[in-house]
Amino acid sequence: MKSILFIHQSAELYGSDKTMLYFLSELDKTKYFPVIVLPFDGPLKVELEKKNIKVVIAPVLKLYRKMFTPKNMLLFFKEYKKGIKVLDELNKEHNFKLVYSHTLAALIGIIFAEKRQIKHLWHVQEIIAKPKIFNLGFKKLLSKKSNHKVVYDSIATMNFWIKGNKSLAAKSEAVWNGIETDNVPTFSIERIQEVRCNFFTASEDEIVIALVGRINSWKGQQLLLKAFNILSKTNKNIKLVYLGSAPPNQEIFEIELNDKIKEYKLDKRVIIIPFQKEISKFWNSIDIAVVPSTEPEPFGMVVIEAMLAKKPVVASNHGGPTEIVIDNYTGFLFEPNNFESLANALNKLIYDKQMRIDYGKHGYQRVLEKFSLKSHVSHFEKIFEELI
């Protein structure tokens, strides 16, 4: 059995956290022994330990915009020393054959792998154009000889990073994220109505439009609200649900969203629900899923989650979702950052119940065929065999 050290930058249960949980749950434990390092305790740690996966809390050297101050640089150096010490102790115990860094946000994996001459794989799930210094810095890190393989969550993500870089392209590969398709939870009509009533305050006849994800500057909450404001003038049977919370210390985004809801006088028709652990019951209780990201989404885990629940998806026509959503078949792709284009796409689904049902079925079938967790993990296991 070969030991692999996994580094992940969070311990919550948003998109990248879920992909890590799904992946390690399905990984063949007769061939590989995974040890995962997380920066703090949280729901991801709890779920991983339920699967008997070893979790260690240690610094992962997260890169952030405000780190370049004397105080934060000193903290970074202290965390570096502490993190390397923890990884060295783990390596003595497990003799790692590979270091797998999940997302670009954590730097300790590539540093440790290079210092101890262990092969390194970087699983990239970000498109970072700005600030330019970060973009250039990551391109340099990804191109290092000590970084032996780069896997991207979509073709869009890969093309962004390898453009004009032949040496990086040579060790790059795109592997779509996957989701569990064998044991899809089902919910009774009574359970769905309970969610719609208790959480959405929506009647059986109302159409619920939902955006699931962090409330931040680029997920498109404000854009969707503008589109919904237009639609609300002529559609009295629609509700809008935001399911998610703002990142720590960035609560201003949620405050601004609430202020705009009040300005539009949509308090009774727009609801913000904090992050929920049991997400499946919510996907099954909505009618239309929206992914209106104002910047390119690297992949879009929420897209396949919604499609697995047989919901039509309306998404921005850029980034990873363009590889998942088939326009006018599983949903619609609208012009990015154009709230009128978004409103037009939503209007088609609002007025046509049969279209919602048909597109939902088409999306479900597409997930089964293209985005299964087994296929995703199998692809990675082949990469592991090549590297180790």
Residue pairs with C-beta under 8 A, 6 or more apart in sequence:
1 30
1 31
1 32
1 33
2 31
2 32
2 33
2 97
2 98
2 384
2 388
3 32
3 33
3 34
3 35
3 94
3 95
3 96
3 97
4 32
4 33
4 34
4 35
4 96
4 97
4 98
4 99
4 100
4 384
5 35
5 36
5 37
5 87
5 90
5 91
5 94
5 96
5 98
5 99
5 100
5 109
5 112
5 118
6 20
6 24
6 34
6 35
6 36
6 37
6 100
6 102
7 36
7 37
7 60
7 99
7 100
7 101
7 102
7 106
7 108
7 109
8 16
8 17
8 20
8 36
8 37
8 38
8 44
8 60
8 102
8 103
8 106
9 16
9 39
9 60
9 62
9 102
9 103
9 105
9 106
10 16
10 17
10 38
10 39
10 42
10 44
10 105
11 17
11 38
11 39
11 40
11 41
11 42
11 43
11 44
11 45
12 42
12 43
12 44
12 275
13 21
13 42
13 43
13 44
13 47
13 275
13 277
14 213
14 214
14 244
14 275
15 125
15 213
15 299
15 300
15 301
15 302
16 102
16 103
16 125
16 301
17 44
18 301
19 102
19 125
19 153
19 177
19 301
20 36
20 44
20 102
21 44
21 47
21 48
22 178
22 179
22 180
22 373
22 376
23 178
23 373
23 376
23 377
23 380
24 34
24 36
24 48
24 51
24 53
25 51
25 53
25 180
26 180
26 373
26 374
26 376
26 377
27 34
27 377
27 380
27 381
28 377
28 381
31 381
32 381
32 384
33 94
34 53
34 54
35 54
35 56
35 90
35 94
35 96
36 48
36 53
36 54
36 55
36 56
37 55
37 56
37 57
37 58
37 60
37 86
37 87
37 90
37 108
38 44
38 45
38 55
38 56
38 57
38 58
38 60
39 57
39 58
39 59
39 60
39 62
39 106
40 57
41 57
43 277
45 55
45 57
48 55
49 55
56 86
56 90
58 82
58 83
58 86
58 87
59 79
59 80
59 82
59 83
59 86
59 108
60 83
60 105
60 106
60 107
60 108
60 109
61 76
61 79
61 80
61 83
61 106
61 107
61 108
61 111
62 105
62 106
62 107
63 104
63 105
63 107
63 134
65 131
65 134
66 72
67 73
67 76
80 108
80 111
83 108
83 112
84 108
84 111
84 112
84 115
87 108
87 112
88 116
90 96
91 116
91 118
96 118
97 118
97 119
97 388
98 118
98 119
98 120
98 121
98 384
98 387
98 388
99 109
99 110
99 112
99 113
99 118
99 119
99 120
99 121
100 109
100 120
100 121
100 123
101 109
101 110
101 120
101 121
101 122
101 123
102 123
102 125
103 123
103 124
103 125
103 126
104 122
104 124
104 125
104 126
104 128
104 138
105 126
107 141
109 120
109 122
110 120
110 122
110 141
110 144
110 146
110 147
112 118
113 119
113 120
113 146
113 147
114 120
114 144
114 146
119 148
119 149
119 387
119 388
120 146
120 147
120 148
120 149
121 147
121 148
121 149
121 150
121 151
121 383
121 384
121 387
122 142
122 147
122 149
122 150
122 151
123 151
123 152
123 153
124 142
124 150
124 151
124 152
124 153
124 157
124 158
124 161
124 298
125 152
125 153
125 157
125 177
125 298
125 299
126 157
126 298
127 156
127 157
127 160
127 295
127 296
127 298
127 319
128 134
128 135
128 138
129 135
129 160
129 295
138 161
139 161
139 165
139 168
141 147
142 150
142 161
142 168
143 165
143 167
143 168
147 171
148 171
148 387
149 171
149 173
149 383
149 387
150 161
150 168
150 171
150 172
150 173
151 172
151 173
151 174
151 175
151 380
151 383
152 158
152 161
152 172
152 173
152 174
152 175
152 298
153 174
153 175
153 176
153 177
153 298
153 299
153 320
154 174
154 176
154 298
154 299
154 319
154 320
154 323
155 174
155 323
156 296
156 298
156 318
156 319
156 320
156 322
156 323
157 174
157 298
157 299
157 319
157 320
158 172
158 173
158 174
160 296
161 168
161 172
162 168
162 169
162 172
173 383
175 376
175 379
175 380
175 383
176 299
176 323
176 370
176 371
176 376
177 299
177 301
177 304
177 371
177 376
178 371
178 372
178 373
178 374
178 375
178 376
178 377
179 301
179 304
179 305
179 308
179 367
179 371
179 372
179 373
180 373
181 308
181 367
181 368
181 371
181 372
181 373
181 374
182 374
184 308
185 280
185 281
185 284
186 284
187 280
187 281
187 284
187 285
191 281
192 281
192 284
192 285
193 204
195 281
195 282
195 284
195 285
196 202
196 203
196 204
196 206
196 208
196 285
199 241
199 271
199 273
199 282
199 285
200 208
200 239
200 241
200 271
200 285
200 286
201 239
201 271
202 208
202 239
205 237
206 237
206 238
206 239
207 235
207 237
207 238
207 239
207 287
207 288
207 350
208 238
208 239
208 240
208 241
208 285
208 286
208 287
208 288
209 224
209 228
209 238
209 239
209 240
209 241
209 286
209 287
209 288
209 290
209 346
210 240
210 241
210 242
210 243
210 282
210 286
210 288
210 289
210 290
211 219
211 220
211 221
211 224
211 240
211 241
211 242
211 243
211 244
211 289
211 290
211 291
211 292
212 243
212 244
212 279
212 282
212 283
212 289
212 302
212 305
212 306
213 219
213 243
213 244
213 291
213 302
214 244
214 245
214 246
214 247
215 221
215 242
215 244
215 245
215 246
215 253
215 254
215 257
215 272
216 246
216 247
216 250
216 253
217 253
217 294
218 293
218 294
218 295
219 244
219 292
219 293
219 294
220 290
220 291
220 292
220 293
220 294
220 316
221 242
221 253
221 257
222 256
222 257
222 260
223 292
223 294
223 337
223 339
223 342
224 240
224 290
224 292
224 339
224 342
225 240
225 257
225 260
225 261
225 264
225 266
225 270
226 339
227 292
227 339
227 340
227 342
227 343
227 346
228 238
228 240
228 266
228 269
228 270
228 343
228 346
229 264
229 266
230 339
230 340
230 343
231 238
231 343
231 346
231 347
231 350
232 238
232 264
232 266
232 269
235 347
235 350
238 269
238 350
239 269
239 270
239 271
240 266
240 269
240 270
240 271
241 270
241 271
241 272
241 273
241 286
242 257
242 270
242 271
242 272
242 273
243 273
243 275
243 276
243 279
243 282
244 273
244 274
244 275
245 254
245 274
245 275
246 252
246 253
246 254
254 272
257 272
258 272
261 267
261 270
261 272
273 282
276 282
279 305
280 309
283 289
283 305
283 306
283 308
283 309
283 311
284 309
286 306
286 311
287 311
287 349
287 356
288 311
288 312
288 313
288 314
288 346
288 349
288 350
288 356
289 302
289 303
289 306
289 311
289 312
289 313
289 314
289 331
290 313
290 314
290 315
290 342
290 346
291 297
291 300
291 302
291 303
291 313
291 314
291 315
291 316
291 321
292 314
292 315
292 316
292 334
292 342
293 300
293 315
293 316
293 318
293 319
293 321
293 336
294 316
294 336
294 337
295 319
296 316
296 318
296 319
296 320
297 315
297 316
297 318
297 319
297 320
297 321
298 319
298 320
299 319
299 320
299 321
299 324
300 315
300 319
300 320
300 321
300 324
303 313
303 315
303 320
303 321
303 324
303 325
304 324
304 367
304 371
306 313
306 363
307 313
307 324
307 330
307 360
307 363
307 364
307 366
307 367
308 364
308 367
309 360
309 364
310 360
310 361
310 363
310 364
311 356
311 360
311 363
312 330
312 331
312 332
312 349
312 355
312 356
312 359
312 360
312 363
313 321
313 324
313 325
313 330
313 331
313 363
314 331
314 332
314 333
314 334
314 342
314 345
314 346
314 349
315 321
315 322
315 324
315 325
315 331
315 332
315 333
315 334
316 333
316 334
316 336
316 337
317 327
317 333
317 334
317 335
317 336
318 336
321 333
322 333
324 330
324 366
324 371
325 331
325 332
325 333
325 363
326 362
326 366
327 333
329 359
329 362
330 359
330 362
330 363
330 366
331 349
331 359
331 363
332 345
332 348
332 349
333 345
334 341
334 342
334 344
334 345
335 341
348 355
349 355
349 356
349 359
